[in-house]
């Protein structure tokens, strides 16, 4: 069985920068966000089910999922949110499992924006949280996505708090410095995870 490190963190914390560097080091990275997009791609059964349930308005002119429309529907109705999650969560879990099963490195990274909220961390052998002060999270997210401070603040409030993330962490990188500093921290943990994975494999 593959040794799995769960990688999480709030918006603007630097999860992607960290996972990109792990990937550059030759580690198989499975991205839960990409899995959630893959299951609703054009031609996939889930997209047909969503269209039947929410109507043709759930599709763009190109026949792809209209995420903005779906978001407004889900936010306005708890029942619709429950229905959508019941459809997608098992499919996303399958997609993640497929990626983990196909991992070819000594250990694999499961990166997820909902690592703690979804309970995905429970299927990992190690949890790494990328942490950052909230003012830095907000500034980075605004610069990256072009969102307003208010939009970013509302996303941060909807996410699980820093204390809850840190409570399940085995390892924490405080990403409040340069990108090269983040890379050095990832390099150190990479060596540690290789040793841990090899030790578990020899048990």
C-alpha positions, 0 to 999 in steps of 0.5 A: 500500500502506498504511503500517503501524505495529506497536504492541506491549508487554507486559501492563499496558504501556498498549498499549490506551491508546495505540492508543485515542488513535491511533484518536481521532486518526483512525488506522485501528487493527487489533487482532490480539486482536479478530481472534483472537476474530472468527475463532471467533465463533458461526457461523464455520467455525473454531468448528465445526472446534474443536468437532469436534476438542475435543468439545462441551465446547469450547462454552458453553451459549450455543453460544460458544467456552469459552475457559477450557476450551480453554485448559486443553486446550491447556496440557495438550497440546503436540499440541493447541496445535499443531493449534489454532495451525495452524487459527487462525493463517492465519485470524487473518492473513486477518482482519488483512489484511482490516482493513489493506486496508480502512484509510482513514487515511494510515497504520494501526496494527496492535496485537498482544500477540504482535507480536514473538512471532508475527513480525507485526512483520515485515510493518510499516514501523515498530515502536512498543513501549509500555514500562513497568517490570515493577512497574508492568505488574504493578500495572496488570494486577492492577488492570485484570483482577482477577488475582493477582500470581502470575497476572500474573507467569506471563503476563509470563514467558510473553511475550517479554522486554522486551529482545527487544521493544525490540530490534525497536523503531523507537520506544519510549514509556516509559509510566511517568507519567500518561495525559496524558503517554502521549497527548502522546507518541502525539501526537508520533509521530502527526505523525512517522508522517504524514510518514513515510507521506506520504514513502513514498507519494510515492516 
